[in-house]
Amino acid sequence: MILLAVLFLCFISSYSASVKGHTTGLSLNNDRLYKLTYSTEVFVNQGKGKLQDSVGYRISSNVDVVLLWRNPDGDDDQLIQITIKDVNVENVNQKRGEKSIFKGKNPTKIVRKENLEALQRPVLLHLVHGKVKNFYSYENEPVAIQNIKRGLASLFQMQLSSGTTNEVDISGDCKVTYQGHQDKVIKVKTLDSCKIERPGFTAINQVLGVTSKASSVTTYKIEDSFVIAVVAEETHAFGLNFLRTITGKIVSKQKLELKTTDAGPRLMSGKHVEAIIKAVDSKYKALPIEGQVFQSECKGCPSLSEHWQSIRKHLQPDNLSKAESVRNFLVFIQHLRTAKKDEILQLLKTENKDVLPQLVDAVTSAQTPDSLDAILDFLDFKSDSNVILQERFLYACGFASHPDEELLRALISKFKGSFASNDIRESVMIIIGALVRKLCQSDGCKLKGVVEAKKLILGGLEKAEKKEDIVMYLLALKNALLPEGIPLLLKYAETGEGPISHLATTAIQRYDVPFITDEVRKTLNRIYHQNRKVHEKTVRTTAAAIILNNNPSYMEVKNILLSIGELPKEMNKYMLSTVQDILHFEMPASKMIRRVLKEMVAHNYDRFAKSGSSSAYTGYIGRTPHSASTYSLDILYSGSGILRRSNLNIFQYIGKSQLHGSQVVIEAQGLETLIAATPDEGEENLDSFAGLSVILFDVQLRPVTFFNGYSDLMSKMLSASSDPVSVVKALALLIDHSQEIQLQSGLKANIDIKGALAIDISGAMEFSLWYRESKTRVKNLLAVVIAGDITVDSSFVKAGLEISAETEASMEFISTVKFSQYPFLVCLQMDRAEAPYRQFETKYERLSTGKGYVLRKRKEMMVAGSEFPLHQENANMCKVVFPPQPESASTGGGWF
């Protein structure tokens, strides 16, 4: 949109005898009244929607402009008066007809009397060399009305010559480029360069972020050396990276045309503009030309308590698998962001235990100072009576879309206090690590709170003596991914006990390629080839995976291939399957592997015909030209056929960005004595243990233990059922984009996109000595809602678009092993159930008095279930024979 402009006839002495000297911008003739027509209109629609199908409105008026004063010492210093008259508001869509919200209403009823009076009150503009030096208006006028006048006044700022410069107008301090032609001047404003304070935030990870484009072009039409019209158009388009159906577009237009010129008032005499302004009206004050922030009053809106009572039934535990619960969760978060601490705290104190965990999720996800103060006052970490609430609070902190330093400082303060639960203490440190990483990704690594947290993690790991403390700090570092922590990780990876060594190695695995230096590679090679110490299979295979996934050298690949055949049986098969997976999925290391395989010593039947049941497999959940969703499963058994580790990963890729959507790892060790089997090398003295570890949306959560120690194992085998253990159950806000845009016309636009999910990840491990069979099961239940809301507000009329998508999905992985013979029988299954997909679109126009126009659309479909191919040694045990290629299972959907 670009601003009104038109007015200025005769810019240079050669064009008008009444202007004495050269002017670099627009200049008005003395003693003339310029009569113009002005209109600004706005259109809101989906990204590819047609302009005629948009919602929006048009504000039109007549405009009178006169030159009040010109500096006697320079023609390029002038004071002009701009007066808006005869205001009208109407639809941009002429097909609305009887449904028009403006039909039968005069401007006074639409705009309201006090607003209309303020809008029609003149403003003064001080121009020097064609640029706005000061904008004068009454100080107590409504901000929204002043912004409309700022939008008109900014159009008077221009230059006749070509060039690039910076200008301050209603959009802020912006880079602009002028292109001078014989019959016009084109002004292009680079909106991305505009510096103006506006509230807003966006996702740190671009997979969950929003891509936006903005443009602004103003054309000053010139005829016979006069500017006769100004036409401006400003466009803002956006799209959610993760789901391309969530799009929107705002088009704002301005048009100013000169109609006539009449005799006007004579110039006021004087050398100083301040004296002239005081003589005109002493109530005029110099105000910023930049647009100012305002909030429209919400009439008839429910209180926080009333809103909560209306939705709490949807947030009962039994309803969390439904999309409706997530939709209400998102709406309530928006309300919480405007609530005060006392309101929130009162709500927390009066809620019952069934719905309270969901309320804690919402309050924490609001991420405002008031909500943080309220939840910290409510939770007592010294009590074990509300451990579940403390855990939910910490999960929500870990998933925070735009955490700030205050949240980090609050958790550091809590960590230094006392705890009733060691699990909560561990979770606090783990989440501190996650917050450190997010703040560093937002250029906040030098914040005092972040520096303190880094020292806490690294210092704690260096000084830790107890095994549980070492594990806690390693998990925190696995989240924080501090480059300065790599030497400590290498130390524990190479010299630590089995579980600690494995945890340190998996932490290194999460670092990006540039951090896997030669020193890191040397250590990992020593671990894999056991040059200094015998390591567990889980540690060695993780070290090999890091090497192969980070630009391996020719000799590294060759040595790994040559080791196949010299490893324990199942590790042989696992490494062979890993290499084949890299080749079939065309991973970056595949080219180097193919080079090495040209050597007969590395590529021969003896090496590539090793039997076993361990496997590694990667496939696509869905692919589009701009994105891909992948899953991978690697499963490692001990030589006796008992599960050692299963690792299920889901990644989402968009362009060069990636999101580790989920990782579910089930680990077991020391179970060979149950079937009188011989442990593998390096695993003779391991305690009986089984547990589950989860990474969710790039955040490592506190692992869950099924059993630890032989006595614990036997008691749970005798008393426990096969019911799954819940690892994560929560409502999480993941997509959170809020942007306020100052349109050049003076109107305010808001773009809000939020996405949340209700998630329930559970895992179970069954073990039968009688049937000599083990089974692991991991189940993911999800309800996902993504909602976008675009509005353009003038304070008296608003137009908007609401667009949303939702689904309810489940994915299950089952691994069954019969170890009554060797090679033992293995069945691996991963299924995604049929899922509904619904999309909604609502367009509306609404007056501040309440009258509105609404148009709704809905689309619904069922996404077919999929059975994803996994590597299997014996498919006869499986009820379903999976297709051989991952592409055949692709549904084209997202990973959820």
PyMOL commands that set and color helices and strands:
alter all, ss='L'
color gray80, all
select helices_A, chain A and resi 51-53+94-99+107-111+113-119+143-154+206-208+273-280+304-315+317-319+323-336+341-350+356-366+369-378+387-398+405-415+422-441+448-463+467-480+483-495+498-509+513-515+518-529+537-548+554-563+569-584+590-597+605-608+672-675+710-719+875-877+886-889
alter helices_A, ss='H'
color red, helices_A
select strands_A, chain A and resi 32-45+55-70+77-91+123-128+131-138+163-169+172-180+184-195+200-201+210-223+226-240+247-263+284-287+615-624+627-637+643-654+657-669+689-696+699-700+704-708+725-742+748-768+773-793+797-818+825-832+835-847+852-863+866-868
alter strands_A, ss='S'
color yellow, strands_A
deselect
rebuild
show_as cartoon
